[in-house]
Amino acid sequence: MQISPIRGAIADAARTVVLPDGIGKLTCTGYVPDSIAAPAFFVAEVEVTYDKAMGRKLDELLFTCRALVGRADDRTSQKILDSLLSGGGPASLKAAIEVARGGPGEMALGGLADDLHVQRVQGYRWYEHEGNTYVGAELTIRVIGDGST
């Protein structure tokens, strides 16, 4: 699997969330941006486990992604973040990203991987990014696929 195209495909899938009226669109990137326009989602760290199956048949990528929301006020910001972290609904990152799994028998992320799964949310807290403070959380996404490509 090629990491950079997978990062981009995850960001593309996240871009389909629909935030509540008046919030605007979610800014999504497959990389850690220098600065962000909140609300934002980006693919940050990646852990790679090679050779989950013999003969380079399966590698596993664990992506840590971040969702960061501006500080209009504490309660409103956390409501927006909560909608992004919910398991379902139009603003759910989990629901939007897992659509990219494809249908039965299809490859995930437009053919870039065998499968993906948004596994968990962690680190719900205040984050500093380029000198600004945002309320945010991390999402862990597991991607599996052919290790020889």
Secondary structure as the mmCIF struct_conf table of DSSP 4:
data_model
#
loop_
_struct_conf.conf_type_id
_struct_conf.id
_struct_conf.beg_label_comp_id
_struct_conf.beg_label_asym_id
_struct_conf.beg_label_seq_id
_struct_conf.end_label_comp_id
_struct_conf.end_label_asym_id
_struct_conf.end_label_seq_id
HELX_RH_AL_P HELX_RH_AL_P1 ILE A 3 ALA A 14
TURN_TY1_P TURN_TY1_P1 ARG A 15 THR A 16
HELX_LH_PP_P HELX_LH_PP_P1 LEU A 19 PRO A 20
TURN_TY1_P TURN_TY1_P2 ASP A 21 GLY A 22
BEND BEND1 ILE A 23 ILE A 23
HELX_LH_PP_P HELX_LH_PP_P2 LYS A 25 LEU A 26
STRN STRN1 THR A 27 THR A 29
BEND BEND2 GLY A 30 TYR A 31
BEND BEND3 ASP A 34 SER A 35
BEND BEND4 ALA A 38 PRO A 39
STRN STRN2 ALA A 40 ALA A 53
HELX_RH_3T_P HELX_RH_3T_P1 MET A 54 ARG A 56
TURN_TY1_P TURN_TY1_P3 LYS A 57 LYS A 57
STRN STRN3 LEU A 58 VAL A 69
BEND BEND5 ALA A 72 ALA A 72
HELX_RH_AL_P HELX_RH_AL_P2 ASP A 74 LEU A 85
BEND BEND6 SER A 86 GLY A 89
TURN_TY1_P TURN_TY1_P4 PRO A 90 ALA A 91
HELX_RH_AL_P HELX_RH_AL_P3 LEU A 93 GLU A 98
HELX_RH_3T_P HELX_RH_3T_P2 VAL A 99 ARG A 101
BEND BEND7 GLY A 103 GLY A 103
TURN_TY1_P TURN_TY1_P5 PRO A 104 GLY A 105
HELX_LH_PP_P HELX_LH_PP_P3 GLU A 106 MET A 107
STRN STRN4 ALA A 108 ALA A 108
HELX_RH_3T_P HELX_RH_3T_P3 LEU A 109 GLY A 111
TURN_TY1_P TURN_TY1_P6 LEU A 112 LEU A 112
STRN STRN5 ALA A 113 ALA A 113
BEND BEND8 ASP A 114 ASP A 114
STRN STRN6 ASP A 115 HIS A 129
TURN_TY1_P TURN_TY1_P7 GLU A 130 GLY A 131
STRN STRN7 ASN A 132 GLY A 145
TURN_TY1_P TURN_TY1_P8 GLY A 147 SER A 148
#
